[in-house]
């Protein structure tokens, strides 16, 4: 606490002024946290002073609050590109990041508990810097940090505003910002060193070395690149549910049990929502549970006993695959895509489910599971909707890769297992069976005509996106799962064998 308070004083975070009954004075509190490293060992004990920003009033204490954060897809792509080019991946951390953001709004706060000024015990703090807990604090910090990078020569990516790009005299550097967690990579060591020195002088920055743990995701080196996994986080979810020692299952969902509404309401809906919300973060590096978690998320408003039973099945599956993660390699930078659907798979509203996944070389960098907004009258229409959704993601990925100096010179191959949908996408004939399809879905035709996308037919048994559209039998699920994720235990075992 003393260290944190001293940092607040050095930054000139506030000044003490006499109180006024017309001021909206916010409270504050201390938050304590034990920081651990990837080996689950205590790294340091941290205390943070947080303003009670929920008492702020719009137009008086704050106006704009939005601050961009890095898209997880951009993180995966940046790691893939760095591995392909053998660039170092630096992980940076800014201590007391929000305190560097200058505050333009007039905000008043009580003095921190335990550190009341003896000479002015009744005075209040007029904040000069953005403090943790304020609604506008993330935005002010992002403006301050990116403003410094602009002066150094960086430019903001048009595809992802949290990605900043430096290109000068054949030197390339990329910085990805997620609040105060930062990834830096580039091709010129001297330029990177100069940037790190400048950041250290301007901010209280720590260089944590090579990428090893980012946003709670552990990055472990393998023979082919990196393995991203969240074993500790998965264990914490199981502990919250009281299922640490539960029996493991081979699949996260039962393909024979689709109707979950005919049941009594679950007695603890808050627990259900907490667990599903936690699982949603786990899907960032676990595509194998994306479909099951998507189905569970659709019952957040009113979960039943059967919904909770389905949720426990997901947790039992995680119990057996807690060490699995997403492998990232840099063998190639060619973008390929798979698109699939489940026609009228929802028994309640008969809407179809769209699923797609995109690979950069052998690395899975993007995937999605989403129920379609309208009811498809045929399987062809459902697949056509899925192709349109996948196309928008492909166009964004191609634009991002263009900015990262990885242009896709050839059209991106999009694999689809529905020949009728492929014919509809290639043939702009207008007839009675397609006139009800929304105009925006015909976007796929334009992508084909300008050669940015090339739709190819693929056998259903080779369709990787099948994992994202429906519950699968055990054999089929394991076949697809093993093509997408990998166990960290197998990596450790390989390392032990090579050392002997």
FENBELRA-V766566 format. One record per residue. N is the residue number from 0. D_LAST is the distance of its C-alpha to the last C-alpha in whole Angstrom. Layout:
[[N	D_LAST] [N	D_LAST]]
//
This chain:
[[0	47] [1	49] [2	46] [3	47] [4	51] [5	50] [6	49] [7	52] [8	54] [9	52] [10	52] [11	56] [12	55] [13	59] [14	62] [15	64] [16	68] [17	71] [18	70] [19	73] [20	73] [21	73] [22	70] [23	67] [24	65] [25	61] [26	59] [27	56] [28	53] [29	50] [30	46] [31	43] [32	40] [33	36] [34	34] [35	30] [36	27] [37	25] [38	23] [39	26] [40	27] [41	30] [42	31] [43	35] [44	38] [45	40] [46	44] [47	46] [48	50] [49	51] [50	54] [51	56] [52	56] [53	57] [54	61] [55	61] [56	64] [57	64] [58	66] [59	66] [60	63] [61	61] [62	61] [63	58] [64	55] [65	53] [66	50] [67	47] [68	44] [69	41] [70	40] [71	37] [72	37] [73	38] [74	35] [75	33] [76	34] [77	34] [78	30] [79	30] [80	32] [81	30] [82	27] [83	29] [84	30] [85	27] [86	29] [87	28] [88	29] [89	31] [90	31] [91	35] [92	36] [93	40] [94	41] [95	45] [96	45] [97	48] [98	50] [99	50] [100	52] [101	56] [102	58] [103	61] [104	62] [105	64] [106	62] [107	63] [108	61] [109	61] [110	60] [111	56] [112	56] [113	56] [114	57] [115	60] [116	62] [117	65] [118	67] [119	67] [120	66] [121	68] [122	67] [123	65] [124	62] [125	63] [126	60] [127	59] [128	55] [129	54] [130	52] [131	50] [132	51] [133	54] [134	55] [135	55] [136	52] [137	49] [138	52] [139	53] [140	49] [141	48] [142	51] [143	51] [144	47] [145	48] [146	51] [147	49] [148	47] [149	50] [150	51] [151	48] [152	48] [153	47] [154	48] [155	48] [156	46] [157	49] [158	47] [159	45] [160	47] [161	44] [162	42] [163	44] [164	43] [165	44] [166	45] [167	46] [168	46] [169	43] [170	41] [171	40] [172	39] [173	39] [174	39] [175	39] [176	40] [177	40] [178	42] [179	41] [180	37] [181	37] [182	34] [183	35] [184	34] [185	35] [186	35] [187	36] [188	35] [189	38] [190	40] [191	37] [192	37] [193	41] [194	41] [195	39] [196	41] [197	44] [198	43] [199	42] [200	45] [201	47] [202	45] [203	43] [204	40] [205	36] [206	33] [207	30] [208	28] [209	26] [210	27] [211	25] [212	28] [213	31] [214	34] [215	32] [216	29] [217	25] [218	24] [219	20] [220	19] [221	17] [222	16] [223	20] [224	22] [225	22] [226	22] [227	26] [228	26] [229	28] [230	26] [231	28] [232	31] [233	31] [234	31] [235	34] [236	36] [237	35] [238	36] [239	39] [240	40] [241	39] [242	37] [243	34] [244	33] [245	35] [246	34] [247	32] [248	34] [249	33] [250	35] [251	37] [252	40] [253	42] [254	44] [255	47] [256	48] [257	49] [258	53] [259	52] [260	55] [261	57] [262	56] [263	57] [264	56] [265	53] [266	54] [267	52] [268	51] [269	50] [270	47] [271	47] [272	47] [273	45] [274	42] [275	43] [276	43] [277	39] [278	38] [279	40] [280	37] [281	34] [282	35] [283	35] [284	31] [285	32] [286	34] [287	33] [288	36] [289	38] [290	41] [291	41] [292	41] [293	44] [294	46] [295	45] [296	47] [297	50] [298	51] [299	51] [300	54] [301	55] [302	52] [303	53] [304	51] [305	50] [306	48] [307	47] [308	45] [309	44] [310	42] [311	41] [312	39] [313	38] [314	36] [315	35] [316	33] [317	32] [318	30] [319	28] [320	27] [321	27] [322	23] [323	25] [324	26] [325	27] [326	25] [327	26] [328	25] [329	27] [330	27] [331	31] [332	34] [333	37] [334	38] [335	39] [336	40] [337	41] [338	44] [339	45] [340	47] [341	49] [342	52] [343	54] [344	51] [345	53] [346	55] [347	57] [348	58] [349	57] [350	55] [351	52] [352	49] [353	47] [354	44] [355	42] [356	38] [357	38] [358	35] [359	34] [360	32] [361	29] [362	30] [363	32] [364	34] [365	37] [366	39] [367	42] [368	43] [369	47] [370	50] [371	53] [372	56] [373	58] [374	59] [375	58] [376	61] [377	59] [378	55] [379	56] [380	57] [381	54] [382	51] [383	54] [384	53] [385	49] [386	50] [387	52] [388	49] [389	46] [390	48] [391	49] [392	45] [393	45] [394	47] [395	46] [396	43] [397	44] [398	46] [399	43] [400	41] [401	44] [402	44] [403	40] [404	41] [405	40] [406	43] [407	43] [408	45] [409	45] [410	46] [411	44] [412	43] [413	44] [414	43] [415	46] [416	46] [417	50] [418	52] [419	55] [420	54] [421	53] [422	56] [423	58] [424	56] [425	57] [426	60] [427	62] [428	65] [429	67] [430	68] [431	69] [432	65] [433	64] [434	67] [435	65] [436	62] [437	62] [438	62] [439	59] [440	57] [441	58] [442	56] [443	54] [444	56] [445	57] [446	53] [447	53] [448	56] [449	55] [450	52] [451	49] [452	48] [453	48] [454	48] [455	46] [456	47] [457	43] [458	43] [459	43] [460	40] [461	38] [462	40] [463	37] [464	39] [465	40] [466	38] [467	40] [468	44] [469	44] [470	42] [471	40] [472	39] [473	36] [474	35] [475	36] [476	35] [477	31] [478	31] [479	33] [480	30] [481	27] [482	29] [483	29] [484	27] [485	23] [486	21] [487	19] [488	17] [489	16] [490	15] [491	13] [492	11] [493	10] [494	9] [495	7] [496	5] [497	6] [498	4] [499	0]]
//
